Amino acid sequence: MAVGTRDHVIRRRCLNRSCIKPEHLEIGSQADNKRDDWANWAYGVDPDYL
């Protein structure tokens, strides 16, 4: 996994909040996280699950 800047966060590519598998993690921005949340919500994923 690459090292990010101060503006980067560790993001999960899966919907499991407790997941820490390295292959499910990636570096991105908080905006990326929000886009993921909105996309999951639009596809019917329960917001309480996120």
mmJSON file of the N, C-alpha and C atoms, coordinates in Angstrom:
{"data_MODEL":{"atom_site":{
"group_PDB":["ATOM","ATOM","ATOM","ATOM","ATOM","ATOM","ATOM","ATOM","ATOM","ATOM","ATOM","ATOM","ATOM","ATOM","ATOM","ATOM","ATOM","ATOM","ATOM","ATOM","ATOM","ATOM","ATOM","ATOM","ATOM","ATOM","ATOM","ATOM","ATOM","ATOM","ATOM","ATOM","ATOM","ATOM","ATOM","ATOM","ATOM","ATOM","ATOM","ATOM","ATOM","ATOM","ATOM","ATOM","ATOM","ATOM","ATOM","ATOM","ATOM","ATOM","ATOM","ATOM","ATOM","ATOM","ATOM","ATOM","ATOM","ATOM","ATOM","ATOM","ATOM","ATOM","ATOM","ATOM","ATOM","ATOM","ATOM","ATOM","ATOM","ATOM","ATOM","ATOM","ATOM","ATOM","ATOM","ATOM","ATOM","ATOM","ATOM","ATOM","ATOM","ATOM","ATOM","ATOM","ATOM","ATOM","ATOM","ATOM","ATOM","ATOM","ATOM","ATOM","ATOM","ATOM","ATOM","ATOM","ATOM","ATOM","ATOM","ATOM","ATOM","ATOM","ATOM","ATOM","ATOM","ATOM","ATOM","ATOM","ATOM","ATOM","ATOM","ATOM","ATOM","ATOM","ATOM","ATOM","ATOM","ATOM","ATOM","ATOM","ATOM","ATOM","ATOM","ATOM","ATOM","ATOM","ATOM","ATOM","ATOM","ATOM","ATOM","ATOM","ATOM","ATOM","ATOM","ATOM","ATOM","ATOM","ATOM","ATOM","ATOM","ATOM","ATOM","ATOM","ATOM","ATOM","ATOM","ATOM","ATOM","ATOM"],
"id":[1,2,3,4,5,6,7,8,9,10,11,12,13,14,15,16,17,18,19,20,21,22,23,24,25,26,27,28,29,30,31,32,33,34,35,36,37,38,39,40,41,42,43,44,45,46,47,48,49,50,51,52,53,54,55,56,57,58,59,60,61,62,63,64,65,66,67,68,69,70,71,72,73,74,75,76,77,78,79,80,81,82,83,84,85,86,87,88,89,90,91,92,93,94,95,96,97,98,99,100,101,102,103,104,105,106,107,108,109,110,111,112,113,114,115,116,117,118,119,120,121,122,123,124,125,126,127,128,129,130,131,132,133,134,135,136,137,138,139,140,141,142,143,144,145,146,147,148,149,150],
"type_symbol":["N","C","C","N","C","C","N","C","C","N","C","C","N","C","C","N","C","C","N","C","C","N","C","C","N","C","C","N","C","C","N","C","C","N","C","C","N","C","C","N","C","C","N","C","C","N","C","C","N","C","C","N","C","C","N","C","C","N","C","C","N","C","C","N","C","C","N","C","C","N","C","C","N","C","C","N","C","C","N","C","C","N","C","C","N","C","C","N","C","C","N","C","C","N","C","C","N","C","C","N","C","C","N","C","C","N","C","C","N","C","C","N","C","C","N","C","C","N","C","C","N","C","C","N","C","C","N","C","C","N","C","C","N","C","C","N","C","C","N","C","C","N","C","C","N","C","C","N","C","C"],
"label_atom_id":["N","CA","C","N","CA","C","N","CA","C","N","CA","C","N","CA","C","N","CA","C","N","CA","C","N","CA","C","N","CA","C","N","CA","C","N","CA","C","N","CA","C","N","CA","C","N","CA","C","N","CA","C","N","CA","C","N","CA","C","N","CA","C","N","CA","C","N","CA","C","N","CA","C","N","CA","C","N","CA","C","N","CA","C","N","CA","C","N","CA","C","N","CA","C","N","CA","C","N","CA","C","N","CA","C","N","CA","C","N","CA","C","N","CA","C","N","CA","C","N","CA","C","N","CA","C","N","CA","C","N","CA","C","N","CA","C","N","CA","C","N","CA","C","N","CA","C","N","CA","C","N","CA","C","N","CA","C","N","CA","C","N","CA","C","N","CA","C","N","CA","C","N","CA","C"],
"label_alt_id":[null,null,null,null,null,null,null,null,null,null,null,null,null,null,null,null,null,null,null,null,null,null,null,null,null,null,null,null,null,null,null,null,null,null,null,null,null,null,null,null,null,null,null,null,null,null,null,null,null,null,null,null,null,null,null,null,null,null,null,null,null,null,null,null,null,null,null,null,null,null,null,null,null,null,null,null,null,null,null,null,null,null,null,null,null,null,null,null,null,null,null,null,null,null,null,null,null,null,null,null,null,null,null,null,null,null,null,null,null,null,null,null,null,null,null,null,null,null,null,null,null,null,null,null,null,null,null,null,null,null,null,null,null,null,null,null,null,null,null,null,null,null,null,null,null,null,null,null,null,null],
"label_comp_id":["MET","MET","MET","ALA","ALA","ALA","VAL","VAL","VAL","GLY","GLY","GLY","THR","THR","THR","ARG","ARG","ARG","ASP","ASP","ASP","HIS","HIS","HIS","VAL","VAL","VAL","ILE","ILE","ILE","ARG","ARG","ARG","ARG","ARG","ARG","ARG","ARG","ARG","CYS","CYS","CYS","LEU","LEU","LEU","ASN","ASN","ASN","ARG","ARG","ARG","SER","SER","SER","CYS","CYS","CYS","ILE","ILE","ILE","LYS","LYS","LYS","PRO","PRO","PRO","GLU","GLU","GLU","HIS","HIS","HIS","LEU","LEU","LEU","GLU","GLU","GLU","ILE","ILE","ILE","GLY","GLY","GLY","SER","SER","SER","GLN","GLN","GLN","ALA","ALA","ALA","ASP","ASP","ASP","ASN","ASN","ASN","LYS","LYS","LYS","ARG","ARG","ARG","ASP","ASP","ASP","ASP","ASP","ASP","TRP","TRP","TRP","ALA","ALA","ALA","ASN","ASN","ASN","TRP","TRP","TRP","ALA","ALA","ALA","TYR","TYR","TYR","GLY","GLY","GLY","VAL","VAL","VAL","ASP","ASP","ASP","PRO","PRO","PRO","ASP","ASP","ASP","TYR","TYR","TYR","LEU","LEU","LEU"],
"label_asym_id":["A","A","A","A","A","A","A","A","A","A","A","A","A","A","A","A","A","A","A","A","A","A","A","A","A","A","A","A","A","A","A","A","A","A","A","A","A","A","A","A","A","A","A","A","A","A","A","A","A","A","A","A","A","A","A","A","A","A","A","A","A","A","A","A","A","A","A","A","A","A","A","A","A","A","A","A","A","A","A","A","A","A","A","A","A","A","A","A","A","A","A","A","A","A","A","A","A","A","A","A","A","A","A","A","A","A","A","A","A","A","A","A","A","A","A","A","A","A","A","A","A","A","A","A","A","A","A","A","A","A","A","A","A","A","A","A","A","A","A","A","A","A","A","A","A","A","A","A","A","A"],
"label_entity_id":["1","1","1","1","1","1","1","1","1","1","1","1","1","1","1","1","1","1","1","1","1","1","1","1","1","1","1","1","1","1","1","1","1","1","1","1","1","1","1","1","1","1","1","1","1","1","1","1","1","1","1","1","1","1","1","1","1","1","1","1","1","1","1","1","1","1","1","1","1","1","1","1","1","1","1","1","1","1","1","1","1","1","1","1","1","1","1","1","1","1","1","1","1","1","1","1","1","1","1","1","1","1","1","1","1","1","1","1","1","1","1","1","1","1","1","1","1","1","1","1","1","1","1","1","1","1","1","1","1","1","1","1","1","1","1","1","1","1","1","1","1","1","1","1","1","1","1","1","1","1"],
"label_seq_id":[1,1,1,2,2,2,3,3,3,4,4,4,5,5,5,6,6,6,7,7,7,8,8,8,9,9,9,10,10,10,11,11,11,12,12,12,13,13,13,14,14,14,15,15,15,16,16,16,17,17,17,18,18,18,19,19,19,20,20,20,21,21,21,22,22,22,23,23,23,24,24,24,25,25,25,26,26,26,27,27,27,28,28,28,29,29,29,30,30,30,31,31,31,32,32,32,33,33,33,34,34,34,35,35,35,36,36,36,37,37,37,38,38,38,39,39,39,40,40,40,41,41,41,42,42,42,43,43,43,44,44,44,45,45,45,46,46,46,47,47,47,48,48,48,49,49,49,50,50,50],
"pdbx_PDB_ins_code":[null,null,null,null,null,null,null,null,null,null,null,null,null,null,null,null,null,null,null,null,null,null,null,null,null,null,null,null,null,null,null,null,null,null,null,null,null,null,null,null,null,null,null,null,null,null,null,null,null,null,null,null,null,null,null,null,null,null,null,null,null,null,null,null,null,null,null,null,null,null,null,null,null,null,null,null,null,null,null,null,null,null,null,null,null,null,null,null,null,null,null,null,null,null,null,null,null,null,null,null,null,null,null,null,null,null,null,null,null,null,null,null,null,null,null,null,null,null,null,null,null,null,null,null,null,null,null,null,null,null,null,null,null,null,null,null,null,null,null,null,null,null,null,null,null,null,null,null,null,null],
"Cartn_x":[0.854,0.0,0.898,0.578,1.369,1.082,2.006,1.832,1.098,0.086,-0.7,-0.224,-0.913,-0.631,-1.598,-1.515,-2.415,-3.879,-4.136,-5.512,-6.097,-5.301,-5.755,-6.19,-7.096,-7.572,-7.489,-7.543,-7.619,-9.088,-9.4,-10.779,-10.945,-12.155,-12.493,-13.192,-12.832,-13.508,-14.697,-14.853,-16.005,-16.917,-18.071,-19.038,-18.938,-18.011,-17.856,-16.984,-17.586,-16.847,-15.692,-15.778,-14.709,-13.635,-13.751,-12.793,-11.431,-10.385,-9.025,-8.129,-8.728,-7.94,-7.208,-5.9,-5.134,-5.65,-6.137,-6.624,-7.953,-8.604,-9.854,-9.639,-8.399,-8.093,-7.387,-7.66,-6.975,-6.911,-6.033,-5.888,-6.789,-7.478,-8.349,-8.609,-9.587,-9.934,-11.257,-11.559,-12.849,-13.977,-13.724,-14.725,-15.002,-13.96,-14.155,-15.06,-14.827,-15.664,-17.116,-17.356,-18.732,-19.39,-18.648,-19.2,-19.587,-18.742,-19.065,-20.338,-20.462,-21.661,-22.91,-22.847,-24.004,-24.322,-23.302,-23.526,-24.16,-23.671,-24.248,-25.684,-25.957,-27.314,-28.234,-27.753,-28.554,-28.892,-28.027,-28.269,-29.0,-29.47,-30.32,-29.621,-28.357,-27.666,-28.128,-28.543,-29.023,-27.942,-28.225,-27.228,-26.695,-27.5,-27.017,-25.952,-25.954,-24.946,-23.611,-23.673,-22.446,-21.854],
"Cartn_y":[-1.17,0.0,1.231,2.183,3.409,4.344,5.235,6.236,7.431,7.928,9.059,10.371,11.425,12.745,13.021,14.198,14.568,14.565,14.774,14.826,13.444,12.421,11.074,10.326,9.411,8.529,7.09,6.149,4.74,4.408,3.887,3.564,2.061,1.603,0.191,0.009,-1.029,-1.345,-2.262,-2.761,-3.599,-2.821,-3.358,-2.66,-3.043,-3.907,-4.36,-3.362,-2.606,-1.564,-2.096,-3.325,-3.871,-4.592,-4.583,-5.272,-4.569,-5.352,-4.799,-5.594,-6.337,-7.093,-6.11,-6.241,-5.301,-5.204,-6.326,-6.274,-5.529,-5.228,-4.467,-2.994,-2.591,-1.214,-0.491,0.804,1.633,3.062,3.839,5.239,6.08,7.032,7.938,9.171,9.938,11.17,10.987,11.931,11.907,12.058,12.833,12.985,11.633,10.827,9.482,8.66,8.756,8.034,8.464,9.755,10.264,9.786,9.797,9.294,7.823,7.056,5.643,5.512,6.315,6.274,6.571,7.616,7.984,6.897,6.322,5.255,4.043,3.673,2.532,2.822,4.034,4.427,4.348,4.827,4.825,3.404,2.451,1.063,0.278,0.972,0.331,-0.262,0.086,-0.405,0.422,-0.217,0.464,1.389,2.705,3.649,3.266,2.575,2.142,1.063,0.365,-0.656,-0.02,1.177,1.858,2.441],
"Cartn_z":[0.0,0.0,0.0,-0.821,-0.925,0.241,0.475,1.53,0.942,1.644,1.175,1.77,1.418,1.966,3.103,3.666,4.772,4.355,3.07,2.575,2.302,2.445,2.141,3.396,3.183,4.253,3.744,4.66,4.275,4.064,2.889,2.534,2.422,2.663,2.489,1.157,0.445,-0.809,-0.583,0.63,0.96,1.917,2.209,3.061,4.529,4.87,6.246,7.008,7.927,8.66,9.486,9.911,10.748,9.935,8.621,7.759,7.785,7.957,7.927,6.974,6.064,5.092,4.183,4.054,3.222,1.789,1.233,-0.148,-0.267,0.847,0.833,1.159,1.417,1.799,0.665,0.552,-0.433,0.074,-0.51,-0.129,-1.014,-0.417,-1.149,-0.316,-0.725,-0.013,0.723,1.591,2.278,1.259,0.2,-0.862,-1.532,-1.733,-2.284,-1.373,-0.076,0.889,0.781,0.672,0.568,-0.716,-1.825,-3.09,-2.945,-2.267,-2.032,-1.204,-0.155,0.689,-0.127,-0.948,-1.765,-2.783,-3.384,-4.364,-3.69,-2.522,-1.802,-1.402,-0.953,-0.584,-1.805,-2.947,-4.173,-4.617,-4.302,-4.684,-3.613,-2.577,-1.593,-0.389,-0.172,1.018,2.206,3.272,4.472,5.034,5.188,5.707,7.082,7.904,9.211,9.079,7.953,7.701,7.355,6.746,6.336,7.539],
"occupancy":[1.0,1.0,1.0,1.0,1.0,1.0,1.0,1.0,1.0,1.0,1.0,1.0,1.0,1.0,1.0,1.0,1.0,1.0,1.0,1.0,1.0,1.0,1.0,1.0,1.0,1.0,1.0,1.0,1.0,1.0,1.0,1.0,1.0,1.0,1.0,1.0,1.0,1.0,1.0,1.0,1.0,1.0,1.0,1.0,1.0,1.0,1.0,1.0,1.0,1.0,1.0,1.0,1.0,1.0,1.0,1.0,1.0,1.0,1.0,1.0,1.0,1.0,1.0,1.0,1.0,1.0,1.0,1.0,1.0,1.0,1.0,1.0,1.0,1.0,1.0,1.0,1.0,1.0,1.0,1.0,1.0,1.0,1.0,1.0,1.0,1.0,1.0,1.0,1.0,1.0,1.0,1.0,1.0,1.0,1.0,1.0,1.0,1.0,1.0,1.0,1.0,1.0,1.0,1.0,1.0,1.0,1.0,1.0,1.0,1.0,1.0,1.0,1.0,1.0,1.0,1.0,1.0,1.0,1.0,1.0,1.0,1.0,1.0,1.0,1.0,1.0,1.0,1.0,1.0,1.0,1.0,1.0,1.0,1.0,1.0,1.0,1.0,1.0,1.0,1.0,1.0,1.0,1.0,1.0,1.0,1.0,1.0,1.0,1.0,1.0],
"B_iso_or_equiv":[0.0,0.0,0.0,0.0,0.0,0.0,0.0,0.0,0.0,0.0,0.0,0.0,0.0,0.0,0.0,0.0,0.0,0.0,0.0,0.0,0.0,0.0,0.0,0.0,0.0,0.0,0.0,0.0,0.0,0.0,0.0,0.0,0.0,0.0,0.0,0.0,0.0,0.0,0.0,0.0,0.0,0.0,0.0,0.0,0.0,0.0,0.0,0.0,0.0,0.0,0.0,0.0,0.0,0.0,0.0,0.0,0.0,0.0,0.0,0.0,0.0,0.0,0.0,0.0,0.0,0.0,0.0,0.0,0.0,0.0,0.0,0.0,0.0,0.0,0.0,0.0,0.0,0.0,0.0,0.0,0.0,0.0,0.0,0.0,0.0,0.0,0.0,0.0,0.0,0.0,0.0,0.0,0.0,0.0,0.0,0.0,0.0,0.0,0.0,0.0,0.0,0.0,0.0,0.0,0.0,0.0,0.0,0.0,0.0,0.0,0.0,0.0,0.0,0.0,0.0,0.0,0.0,0.0,0.0,0.0,0.0,0.0,0.0,0.0,0.0,0.0,0.0,0.0,0.0,0.0,0.0,0.0,0.0,0.0,0.0,0.0,0.0,0.0,0.0,0.0,0.0,0.0,0.0,0.0,0.0,0.0,0.0,0.0,0.0,0.0],
"pdbx_formal_charge":[null,null,null,null,null,null,null,null,null,null,null,null,null,null,null,null,null,null,null,null,null,null,null,null,null,null,null,null,null,null,null,null,null,null,null,null,null,null,null,null,null,null,null,null,null,null,null,null,null,null,null,null,null,null,null,null,null,null,null,null,null,null,null,null,null,null,null,null,null,null,null,null,null,null,null,null,null,null,null,null,null,null,null,null,null,null,null,null,null,null,null,null,null,null,null,null,null,null,null,null,null,null,null,null,null,null,null,null,null,null,null,null,null,null,null,null,null,null,null,null,null,null,null,null,null,null,null,null,null,null,null,null,null,null,null,null,null,null,null,null,null,null,null,null,null,null,null,null,null,null],
"auth_seq_id":[1,1,1,2,2,2,3,3,3,4,4,4,5,5,5,6,6,6,7,7,7,8,8,8,9,9,9,10,10,10,11,11,11,12,12,12,13,13,13,14,14,14,15,15,15,16,16,16,17,17,17,18,18,18,19,19,19,20,20,20,21,21,21,22,22,22,23,23,23,24,24,24,25,25,25,26,26,26,27,27,27,28,28,28,29,29,29,30,30,30,31,31,31,32,32,32,33,33,33,34,34,34,35,35,35,36,36,36,37,37,37,38,38,38,39,39,39,40,40,40,41,41,41,42,42,42,43,43,43,44,44,44,45,45,45,46,46,46,47,47,47,48,48,48,49,49,49,50,50,50],
"auth_comp_id":["MET","MET","MET","ALA","ALA","ALA","VAL","VAL","VAL","GLY","GLY","GLY","THR","THR","THR","ARG","ARG","ARG","ASP","ASP","ASP","HIS","HIS","HIS","VAL","VAL","VAL","ILE","ILE","ILE","ARG","ARG","ARG","ARG","ARG","ARG","ARG","ARG","ARG","CYS","CYS","CYS","LEU","LEU","LEU","ASN","ASN","ASN","ARG","ARG","ARG","SER","SER","SER","CYS","CYS","CYS","ILE","ILE","ILE","LYS","LYS","LYS","PRO","PRO","PRO","GLU","GLU","GLU","HIS","HIS","HIS","LEU","LEU","LEU","GLU","GLU","GLU","ILE","ILE","ILE","GLY","GLY","GLY","SER","SER","SER","GLN","GLN","GLN","ALA","ALA","ALA","ASP","ASP","ASP","ASN","ASN","ASN","LYS","LYS","LYS","ARG","ARG","ARG","ASP","ASP","ASP","ASP","ASP","ASP","TRP","TRP","TRP","ALA","ALA","ALA","ASN","ASN","ASN","TRP","TRP","TRP","ALA","ALA","ALA","TYR","TYR","TYR","GLY","GLY","GLY","VAL","VAL","VAL","ASP","ASP","ASP","PRO","PRO","PRO","ASP","ASP","ASP","TYR","TYR","TYR","LEU","LEU","LEU"],
"auth_asym_id":["A","A","A","A","A","A","A","A","A","A","A","A","A","A","A","A","A","A","A","A","A","A","A","A","A","A","A","A","A","A","A","A","A","A","A","A","A","A","A","A","A","A","A","A","A","A","A","A","A","A","A","A","A","A","A","A","A","A","A","A","A","A","A","A","A","A","A","A","A","A","A","A","A","A","A","A","A","A","A","A","A","A","A","A","A","A","A","A","A","A","A","A","A","A","A","A","A","A","A","A","A","A","A","A","A","A","A","A","A","A","A","A","A","A","A","A","A","A","A","A","A","A","A","A","A","A","A","A","A","A","A","A","A","A","A","A","A","A","A","A","A","A","A","A","A","A","A","A","A","A"],
"auth_atom_id":["N","CA","C","N","CA","C","N","CA","C","N","CA","C","N","CA","C","N","CA","C","N","CA","C","N","CA","C","N","CA","C","N","CA","C","N","CA","C","N","CA","C","N","CA","C","N","CA","C","N","CA","C","N","CA","C","N","CA","C","N","CA","C","N","CA","C","N","CA","C","N","CA","C","N","CA","C","N","CA","C","N","CA","C","N","CA","C","N","CA","C","N","CA","C","N","CA","C","N","CA","C","N","CA","C","N","CA","C","N","CA","C","N","CA","C","N","CA","C","N","CA","C","N","CA","C","N","CA","C","N","CA","C","N","CA","C","N","CA","C","N","CA","C","N","CA","C","N","CA","C","N","CA","C","N","CA","C","N","CA","C","N","CA","C","N","CA","C","N","CA","C","N","CA","C"],
"pdbx_PDB_model_num":[1,1,1,1,1,1,1,1,1,1,1,1,1,1,1,1,1,1,1,1,1,1,1,1,1,1,1,1,1,1,1,1,1,1,1,1,1,1,1,1,1,1,1,1,1,1,1,1,1,1,1,1,1,1,1,1,1,1,1,1,1,1,1,1,1,1,1,1,1,1,1,1,1,1,1,1,1,1,1,1,1,1,1,1,1,1,1,1,1,1,1,1,1,1,1,1,1,1,1,1,1,1,1,1,1,1,1,1,1,1,1,1,1,1,1,1,1,1,1,1,1,1,1,1,1,1,1,1,1,1,1,1,1,1,1,1,1,1,1,1,1,1,1,1,1,1,1,1,1,1]
}}}
